[in-house]
Amino acid sequence: MELQVCLLEGNQEHVPKDEIVLLQAGLGRRTVNISENADHEDISRALQEEYPKMRGLCGGWLLKKGAGGSGKRKITSLPQGTQGYTGKILKTSSNSGKYVLYIVPLQESLDLKPLAHTAVEFHKMPKHPCMACRSEIPLPLLPHHIKLCNKDEPDLIDDDDEDDAEDTAAAKDVNDDVIAMQSCPICGQDFAVDYLSTHAAWCDERPMPSCSTQPQLQDRPEGVQDRPEGVQDRAEGVQDRAEGVQDRAEGVDDGAWRNIADVGMAADQFRQALLVSKEDERNLKVKLDMAEDEEDREGQIINFYKTPNIDWARPFQAKLQGDVAIGDGGARHFLSLVIHKLKHGFAIDVGNSCGAMLFEGQSDHLIPSSSKILMQNDMFIMAGRMIGHAFLHSGPRLTGLSPAVLHVLAGGTPQTATIALEDINDIDVRETIGPLYEVCESNNGNLTTLSVEQRDSIKKLAVEMDYSILKETNRCWLLHNLLQDAVFGRIKEQLKQIKQGLKETYVLDLLEARPDAITLSPSEAEATCSPEVVLDFIQWPQEDDGQEPKKI
């Protein structure tokens, strides 16, 4: 398989903003071929062959990948097996080579001095002669070489544009190892050529938060220093604006929605106020190729929702390649697909060779899976983000969850949850507890109605769960504890992860303030499409609104 990798100069926490500097030093982005069955040594060998500077690296290195989006993104470490990295880990983490993996030296910093174009690091690169100096230049470096090679030619400068003249003079004073600069056509500021496309995504005719992070020219003329200071002032203004948006987000918790009697209206007001507070922020975008096979599409969805540090209340836009849905229709279709996969399971292999079924059980009694593999891969944090994200952007609800699970997610405890016998997924345990459940539910029931085999099975189960044996005086107490362990005993961490995902999408604030909002996860019967449901969602025109009735 082909993987995109990028060797960084040192141990850093964000994606590089100037990859051309890395490339000139023999680092930067490359494509390597690694077998899917490769072990850690094979991977190390392939990387050292591609990057000769790694052969003398004694301080160790790690592989990391960047979060979604653009601009200054944080990079996080890839998981490792007991024997280090493997080809399967790299394939999963990079989504089959679609995402860049960053090689981060841990204890050493590599030299960023530009190498000669005849260096061994450039031997595999195609070369092309420069028409000005006739030197053979590696093709990826040729555009930058051309700008620097022609610096002695006279420049056509508008004398009336002092800012452009100062920038041109500054650019001509830099050394060969400084990045070529170009002006943004929107705001007029200068940025590195490779950084310009990233800036343009932020600019959009408004100050960019990361303007102050652009590469700075060394030894600039004294008059040119005023422009970066102006840019810094604009960045500080954007920071103030960001703080204002944060204040508006905090204003969602003004208490108005807490006092609305109808829980549906309260939830809707909470959601609308939150979305309004985030409407000035950049769109959260996702692209899904509908022409790919199911596992590839699922991999894109999982990677999107496992990305950390995302504000899920930002305006959401989904682009479905190969599908006719556009605008809000694309977002609704994407969220419907997400909730469908969440409820019915993912076909993608996450390490247990049988797919990823996050919720198990019968209808209206679904509980999180007890799979440790899914829990250790943070799949339930992802599930919480999916549920909250769909709620915020008017997507479908996850139906059929157990009322006992919803009670815990809304801030309750397992001890106070009302557990039904149908909430137990283990059929053997359910059949064992069933007779005792009937005895305790019956007003006139007693243990004499149980057979000897039933009593023995209950006593054995009680001993396995470290409880006292069944007696007439403790039957209801024992039933309560057996139900607690059978339902919540193995899913406590899963519930914590789901609550973490809900917290990241702000929905946990709503659930904890309004426990009755658990009805936002309806039962299967309530979610069934029927003529009554359709009629409830039709907004009929009023007689005095001056509009003709619309045909339905």
Buried (B, 14 or more C-beta within 10 A) or exposed (E): BEBBBBBBBEBBEBBBBBBBBBBBBBBBBBEBEBEEEBBBEBBBEBBBEBBEBBEEBEEEBBBBBBBBBBBEBEBBEBEEEEEEBBBBBBBBBBBBBEBBBBBBBEEBEBEBEBBEBEEEBBEEBEBEEBEEEEEEBBEBBBEBBBBBBEEEEEEEEEEEEEBBBBBBBBBEBBEEEBBBBBBBEEBEBBBBBBBBEBBBEBBEEEBBBBBBBBBEBEEBEEEBEEBBEEBEEBBEEBEEBEEEBEEBBEEBBEEEBEEBEEBEEBBBBBBEBBBBBBEBBBEBBBEBBEEBEEBBBBBBBBBBBBBEEBEBBBBBBBBBEEBEBEEEEBBBBBBEBBBEBBBEBBBBEBEBEEEBBBBBBEEBBBBBBBBEBBBEBBBBBBBBBBBBBBBBBBBBBBBBBBBBBBBBBBBBEBEEBEBBBEBBBEEEBBEBBBBBBEBBEEEEBEBEEBEEEBBEBBBEBBEEBEBEEBEEEBBEEBBEBBBBBBBBBBBEBBBBBBBBBBBBBBBBBBBBBBBEBBBBBBBEEEBEEEEEEEEEEEEEEEEEEEEEEEEE
